[in-house]
């Protein structure tokens, strides 16, 4: 009996596999998202303070105070709420499954996106790690098809490598199955082509 990898979706449930056979993310994904959002928030704050410092009486004219207060409401309220709520919601909703014929990814925060990628359409599988994910031992697996890309995000590095190997094995098996099983016949005398 062969041991199935976590990306198989078959056999006994692996850690992180739900009752529906889908895999879930490691909780470290939330920490990675919080760090990403904190960096983005710091950039927005810097933009706000630069605008506040250098735009007084300039191009904003009489609307300077109104725009400044509006920016504070957005930064202080909406963005902070989103930053606090988005990572746990993303973690709770993210699911992926790899079967013999497709990759199935469900994710989203406000809107849920369900992506199905047939294995036969996969052209390339790539593992990427940014600096934050690298520190946390996480990686993204990007699956490129003729129609675009699908990404399995925030996977543990070992899991990302297993997923990439599994996809490459499935693609290789599919290509071998499509190869003709009968060898080509002997060449015709004189090299005449079929008419």
C-alpha positions as CSV (number, residue, x, y, z in Angstrom):
1,X,0.0,0.0,0.0
2,X,1.5,3.4,-1.0
3,X,1.5,6.3,1.3
4,X,-0.3,9.3,-0.1
5,X,1.1,12.8,0.2
6,X,-0.9,15.5,2.0
7,X,-1.8,17.0,-1.3
8,X,-3.6,13.9,-2.5
9,X,-6.9,14.5,-0.7
10,X,-7.3,10.7,-0.3
11,X,-6.8,8.1,2.4
12,X,-6.8,9.0,6.1
13,X,-7.2,12.7,6.7
14,X,-3.9,14.4,7.1
15,X,-3.4,17.2,9.7
16,X,-5.0,20.4,8.2
17,X,-7.5,18.4,6.1
18,X,-11.2,19.1,6.7
19,X,-14.1,16.7,6.5
20,X,-14.7,17.8,2.8
21,X,-11.1,16.6,1.9
22,X,-9.9,20.2,1.4
23,X,-6.6,21.3,3.0
24,X,-6.4,24.3,5.3
25,X,-3.6,26.8,5.9
26,X,-1.3,27.0,8.8
27,X,-2.2,29.7,11.3
28,X,1.2,31.4,10.5
29,X,-0.5,32.8,7.4
30,X,-2.4,35.3,9.6
31,X,0.9,36.6,11.0
32,X,2.3,37.0,7.5
33,X,-0.8,38.9,6.5
34,X,-0.7,41.2,9.6
35,X,2.9,42.0,8.8
36,X,2.1,42.7,5.1
37,X,-0.8,45.0,6.1
38,X,1.3,46.8,8.8
39,X,3.9,47.7,6.1
40,X,1.1,48.9,3.8
41,X,-0.4,50.9,6.6
42,X,2.9,52.5,7.4
43,X,3.2,53.6,3.8
44,X,-0.3,55.1,3.9
45,X,0.6,56.9,7.1
46,X,3.8,58.3,5.5
47,X,1.8,59.5,2.5
48,X,-0.7,61.1,4.8
49,X,2.0,63.0,6.8
50,X,3.8,64.0,3.6
51,X,0.6,65.4,2.1
52,X,-0.3,67.1,5.4
53,X,3.2,68.7,5.6
54,X,3.7,69.8,2.0
55,X,0.2,70.5,0.8
56,X,-0.9,73.3,3.2
57,X,-2.2,76.1,1.1
58,X,-1.0,74.4,-2.0
59,X,-2.8,72.4,-4.6
60,X,-5.6,71.3,-2.2
61,X,-6.6,74.9,-1.5
62,X,-9.7,75.5,0.7
63,X,-10.4,71.7,0.7
64,X,-7.2,71.0,2.6
65,X,-8.9,70.4,6.0
66,X,-11.8,68.4,4.6
67,X,-9.5,66.1,2.6
68,X,-7.2,65.7,5.7
69,X,-10.1,64.7,8.0
70,X,-11.5,62.3,5.3
71,X,-8.1,60.7,5.0
72,X,-7.9,60.3,8.8
73,X,-11.4,58.7,8.9
74,X,-10.3,56.2,6.2
75,X,-6.9,55.5,7.8
76,X,-8.1,55.5,11.4
77,X,-11.4,53.6,10.9
78,X,-11.9,51.6,7.8
79,X,-8.4,50.5,7.1
80,X,-7.6,49.5,10.7
81,X,-10.9,47.5,10.9
82,X,-10.0,45.7,7.7
83,X,-6.4,45.0,8.8
84,X,-7.7,43.5,12.1
85,X,-10.5,41.4,10.6
86,X,-9.2,40.3,7.2
87,X,-6.5,37.8,8.2
88,X,-8.7,35.6,10.4
89,X,-11.5,35.7,7.8
90,X,-9.0,34.8,5.0
91,X,-7.7,31.9,7.1
92,X,-11.2,30.6,7.9
93,X,-12.3,30.6,4.3
94,X,-9.2,29.4,2.5
95,X,-9.4,25.9,1.2
96,X,-7.5,24.0,-1.5
97,X,-7.6,20.4,-2.9
98,X,-5.6,18.6,-5.5
99,X,-7.1,15.6,-7.2
100,X,-6.0,13.5,-10.1
101,X,-7.6,15.9,-12.6
102,X,-7.8,19.4,-11.1
103,X,-6.7,21.9,-8.5
104,X,-9.5,23.5,-6.5
105,X,-8.9,26.7,-4.6
106,X,-11.5,28.7,-2.5
107,X,-10.5,32.0,-0.9
108,X,-11.6,35.5,-0.2
109,X,-12.3,38.1,2.4
110,X,-15.2,40.2,1.2
111,X,-15.8,38.2,-2.0
112,X,-15.3,34.4,-2.3
113,X,-13.4,33.3,-5.3
114,X,-13.6,29.6,-6.4
115,X,-10.8,28.6,-8.9
116,X,-10.7,25.3,-10.7
117,X,-7.6,24.5,-12.7
118,X,-7.7,21.3,-14.8
119,X,-4.3,19.5,-14.5
120,X,-4.2,19.1,-18.3
121,X,-4.1,22.9,-18.7
122,X,-1.1,23.4,-16.3
123,X,2.0,24.7,-18.1
124,X,4.3,25.6,-15.2
125,X,4.5,25.2,-11.4
126,X,6.6,27.7,-9.4
127,X,7.3,28.1,-5.7
128,X,7.9,31.7,-4.5
129,X,8.9,33.1,-1.1
130,X,9.0,36.7,-0.2
131,X,11.1,38.0,2.7
132,X,8.2,37.9,5.2
133,X,7.1,34.4,4.2
134,X,10.7,33.3,4.1
135,X,11.1,34.3,7.8
136,X,8.0,32.4,8.7
137,X,8.8,29.3,6.6
138,X,5.9,29.9,4.2
139,X,5.7,29.8,0.4
140,X,3.3,30.3,-2.5
141,X,2.8,27.9,-5.3
142,X,1.9,29.6,-8.6
143,X,0.2,27.4,-11.2
144,X,0.4,28.9,-14.7
145,X,-2.1,27.8,-17.4
146,X,-2.8,29.1,-20.9
147,X,-5.7,31.2,-19.4
148,X,-3.9,32.7,-16.5
149,X,-2.6,31.8,-13.0
150,X,-3.8,30.3,-9.8
151,X,-1.9,30.6,-6.6
152,X,-1.9,28.4,-3.5
153,X,-0.8,31.0,-0.9
154,X,0.8,30.8,2.5
155,X,1.7,27.1,2.4
156,X,4.4,25.8,4.7
157,X,7.6,25.3,2.7
158,X,7.5,21.4,3.0
159,X,3.9,21.4,1.9
160,X,4.6,23.8,-1.0
161,X,7.3,21.4,-2.2
162,X,5.0,18.4,-1.9
163,X,2.3,20.2,-3.8
164,X,4.7,21.2,-6.6
165,X,6.1,17.6,-6.8
166,X,2.5,16.2,-6.9
167,X,1.5,18.5,-9.7
168,X,4.6,17.7,-11.7
169,X,4.0,14.0,-11.2
170,X,0.3,14.3,-12.3
171,X,1.3,16.3,-15.4
172,X,4.0,13.8,-16.2
173,X,1.6,10.9,-15.8
174,X,-1.0,12.6,-18.0
175,X,1.6,13.2,-20.7
176,X,2.8,9.5,-20.6
177,X,-0.8,8.4,-20.8
178,X,-1.3,10.4,-24.0
179,X,1.8,8.9,-25.7
180,X,0.9,6.3,-28.4
181,X,1.4,2.8,-27.1
182,X,2.2,1.2,-30.5
183,X,5.6,1.9,-32.0
184,X,5.6,3.6,-35.4
185,X,5.9,1.1,-38.4
186,X,9.0,0.8,-40.5
187,X,9.7,3.6,-42.9
188,X,8.4,3.1,-46.4
189,X,10.8,2.4,-49.2
190,X,12.0,5.6,-50.9
191,X,10.6,7.7,-48.1
192,X,7.3,8.2,-49.9
193,X,4.8,10.2,-47.8
194,X,1.2,9.2,-47.3
195,X,-1.2,10.6,-49.9
